[in-house]
Amino acid sequence: MNAKLKDEWSQRHRYCHEIPEPMELDEARFVLTAHAEHGVECVQFISALAYAEVRA
C-alpha cells in the first residue's frame, strides 16, 4: 500500500460521525486500524467492520 493511497483514505475517513461510501477490503482494514480505539459510537469503525465481514 503506497503513501498516497493511505493519505487519501485518511482524508476520506477522518471524521468518526460520517457514514463512509462503500469500500474495498484493504480500505476497510485501514479504517479498522485507524479507528480501533474510538468505541462503538464511531460510525467509520462500525461501517468498516461491516464491509470487512461481507468481503472476507
C-alpha positions as a Markdown table, in Angstrom:
| # | Residue | x | y | z |
|---|---|---|---|---|
| 1 | Met | 0.0 | 0.0 | 0.0 |
| 2 | Asn | 1.5 | 3.3 | -1.0 |
| 3 | Ala | 1.7 | 6.5 | 1.0 |
| 4 | Lys | -0.6 | 8.4 | -1.4 |
| 5 | Leu | -3.4 | 5.9 | -1.0 |
| 6 | Lys | -3.0 | 6.0 | 2.8 |
| 7 | Asp | -3.3 | 9.8 | 2.7 |
| 8 | Glu | -6.4 | 9.6 | 0.5 |
| 9 | Trp | -8.0 | 7.1 | 2.9 |
| 10 | Ser | -7.0 | 9.2 | 5.9 |
| 11 | Gln | -8.7 | 12.2 | 4.5 |
| 12 | Arg | -11.8 | 10.3 | 3.4 |
| 13 | His | -12.3 | 8.6 | 6.8 |
| 14 | Arg | -11.2 | 11.3 | 9.2 |
| 15 | Tyr | -14.5 | 12.0 | 10.9 |
| 16 | Cys | -16.0 | 9.3 | 13.1 |
| 17 | His | -19.6 | 10.6 | 12.7 |
| 18 | Glu | -19.7 | 10.5 | 8.9 |
| 19 | Ile | -21.1 | 7.5 | 7.0 |
| 20 | Pro | -18.5 | 6.3 | 4.6 |
| 21 | Glu | -19.0 | 5.2 | 1.0 |
| 22 | Pro | -18.7 | 1.5 | 0.2 |
| 23 | Met | -15.1 | 0.4 | 0.3 |
| 24 | Glu | -12.8 | -2.5 | -0.7 |
| 25 | Leu | -11.4 | -4.9 | 1.9 |
| 26 | Asp | -7.9 | -3.2 | 2.1 |
| 27 | Glu | -9.6 | 0.2 | 2.7 |
| 28 | Ala | -11.9 | -1.3 | 5.4 |
| 29 | Arg | -8.8 | -2.9 | 7.1 |
| 30 | Phe | -7.1 | 0.5 | 7.1 |
| 31 | Val | -10.2 | 2.2 | 8.6 |
| 32 | Leu | -10.5 | -0.5 | 11.3 |
| 33 | Thr | -6.9 | 0.1 | 12.3 |
| 34 | Ala | -7.2 | 3.9 | 12.2 |
| 35 | His | -10.4 | 4.0 | 14.3 |
| 36 | Ala | -9.8 | 0.9 | 16.5 |
| 37 | Glu | -9.8 | 2.7 | 19.8 |
| 38 | His | -12.8 | 5.0 | 19.2 |
| 39 | Gly | -15.5 | 2.8 | 20.5 |
| 40 | Val | -18.9 | 1.7 | 19.3 |
| 41 | Glu | -20.1 | 5.3 | 18.5 |
| 42 | Cys | -17.5 | 5.6 | 15.7 |
| 43 | Val | -19.5 | 5.2 | 12.5 |
| 44 | Gln | -16.3 | 4.8 | 10.5 |
| 45 | Phe | -15.3 | 1.8 | 12.6 |
| 46 | Ile | -18.7 | 0.1 | 12.5 |
| 47 | Ser | -19.1 | 0.6 | 8.8 |
| 48 | Ala | -15.6 | -0.7 | 8.0 |
| 49 | Leu | -16.3 | -3.7 | 10.2 |
| 50 | Ala | -19.5 | -4.5 | 8.3 |
| 51 | Tyr | -17.6 | -4.1 | 4.9 |
| 52 | Ala | -14.8 | -6.4 | 6.1 |
| 53 | Glu | -17.2 | -9.1 | 7.3 |
| 54 | Val | -19.1 | -9.0 | 3.9 |
| 55 | Arg | -15.9 | -9.1 | 1.9 |
| 56 | Ala | -13.9 | -11.6 | 3.9 |
